[in-house]
Amino acid sequence: MAHKHHPKEARIRAVQQQDGGRPASEICKDMNITPATLKRWRDQLHLLAPSDAVKMREQEKLIEHMARIVADQAVRMRIMEIALQKKR
């Protein structure tokens, strides 16, 4: 396989999916990586201190929350644009 850089967040997400019970073969196929690569990522991630893993999960939750806020604002803006077009 060609060398491809995967962002740290993607590597962590892949390992978390495997920890959650998703088959490694599916993860590898979706990300176009070898099982050895996934194992290496898993070994590297599990070397993190527990507090680092907790911080990462908290940051992921915050990002998801903020993404929902942005999506909600985008919908509101679109509604306002439509309303303004109808008034013209």
ABEGO torsion letter per residue (X at the ends): XBBBBBBAAAAAAAAAAAAAGBBAAAAAAAAGBBAAAAAAAAAAAAABBAAAAAAAAAAAAAAAAAAAAAAAAAAAAAAAAAAAAAAX
